[in-house]
């Protein structure tokens, strides 16, 4: 099992489930900041068409290329289905953002053999490790 910082270091493409159009929400500012540090952000949101200059997909199953990490900005009860979808598309890691914890989601990820992080923030971990994908 890789550490949170190792998962970020190894990931280039992050699918963000629950990415928001609202600049006041963490589900907008966090992916935008990760994009500014060089990660490719693939927004997943059933009600938007474009975010962060990227096409938005309705579900993880609709994303037409591999992703390295699925980042979840959804309530804990929704995270279980998101983790099932992440396993189904072959994502190597799932990350539940700060404040999101799910024993069932953890069980599904562990049984599938994929890395799992919960209740942690991408930008906090990125900053703590001094990670960037630029240059």
Order of alpha helices (4+ residues) and beta strands (2+ residues): alpha-beta-alpha-beta-beta-beta-beta-alpha-beta-alpha-beta-alpha
